Amino acid sequence: MAVVGFNFTKMIGEKNADPTKKLNIDRSVNIQSVEETHLNVGTQKQQAMVVSFVYAVTYAPGLGKVELQGNLLYIAPEEKLIDAIAYWKKNSTLPVDVMNPVLHSVFTRCNIQALIMSRDLALPPPFALPSPKVR
């Protein structure tokens, strides 16, 4: 059970105004779709699933946004994948044991990319950065 592939398909960043004292930063991840696929591993086919997502950072009120779309490739034993896809079709969400590594991968990659884009757009970081303390 692992995320073995990850790629961005769309990156949008915009700055509409300069930051003010009152600023609200919201981050969200939305799983758009889950589809079954197969990987050719040597002479064998490995069952997998493609999870499409949208990660968004919204700077309110109307300061700007960063939106990242992409997909990742998740592999697991065939029975677990079949159950996860059926669960998705029924509930529009993934089982917790599948969702945790998926969200971890999305947040890990997207937080870094959103940080880079916010820096380039002169927007505040999308999350609190650690600050060093001298002792």
N, C-alpha and C positions, 0 to 999 in steps of 0.2 A: 504494500500500500504506500504509494509514493507519487509525488508530482515529479515527472521526468522531463517535462517540456513547458516552456513559458514564452509567450511573445505578445508584444503590443501590436494592435492593429490600427489604433487611432490615438493621437495625442493632441489635445486642444488646451491652449492656455490663453487667457485674456485678462488684461488689466483695464478696468473702466475708470478708475479714479485712484487717487492717492489714499493710503490708509489714514484713518482718523483715530481719535482716542477711543471711541466706542467701536469695537470690532468683534465680530462673531465669526468663528471659523468652524464649519461643519464638514466632517468627512463621512463618506458612506461607500459601501460596496453593495452592488446589486448583481446577483447571479442572473444572467439573461437566459441561458439555455444549457442543457446537458444532453450530449449526444454520444451514442456508442460509436466506436471506431476500432480499427485493428492496426497493429504495428507488425511489420515484418521483421522478425528477429532471427537472423540466419535463415534457416529453411522453415521455421515455425512462425505461426501467427500468434501474436499476443493480443488479447482483448484489452481495450482501454476505453476511456471516455474523455471527451473534450468538453471542458467547462468554459463557457463564455461569460465575461464579467464586465461591469462598468464600475470604475472607482472615481469618485468625484470629491473635490474639495471646493466648497463654496465660501467665498469671503463676503460677508454681509456687513453693512447694507450696500449691495450693488457694487462692491469694489472689484470683483473679478472671480474667475474660476479656473480650476485645472481639472480636466476630465481625461481619464485614461481608459481605453477599451482594449480588451485583449482576450486571449484564451490560454488555457493550460491543459496539459495532457496528464491524466491521472491513471495509474495502473494499479491493479489489485487482482486477487484471485477472481476468476470468472463469476462465481456465485455471488460474491460481494458486489461486483459491478452490476450484475443483473438486478440485484436487490436495490442498489442505490438509484439506478435509472428508473425502476418501477416506483420507488419512493418519490423521486422527483416528479414523475408524471402525475402522481396522485396528490402531492402536497405542495408542489412548486418550491420545494426546498430539499436539501440533502440531509441524510442521516448525520447525527452529530459526529460520529467517528470518521466520516468522510469530510464533513464540512470543516472541521478543525484544521486539518493539514491544508485544505484548499484555501481557507481564509488566511492562514499563516503565510502561505506562499504569496498570495495576492498582496497582503499588507506589507510584507518584507520588500517585494519588488516595487510596488507602487509608492510606498512612503519615500523611498529613495528618489525615484523619478520625480515625484511631486515636489520634493525638496529642491531638486536641481531646477525644475521649471519655475518654482516660486522665486528662487534666487535670481534667475535670468529675467523675470518679469518685475523684479523689485517689489514683490509681495512678501508679507511675513511668512515664516516657515509654517507649514500646515500642522505642526505639532510642536510641543515644547522641547527645546534642545537642552541637553544637560549643560550646566555652567560650571566651570572649574572653580574650586575654592583653594586659595593659598593658605597654608597652615604655618 
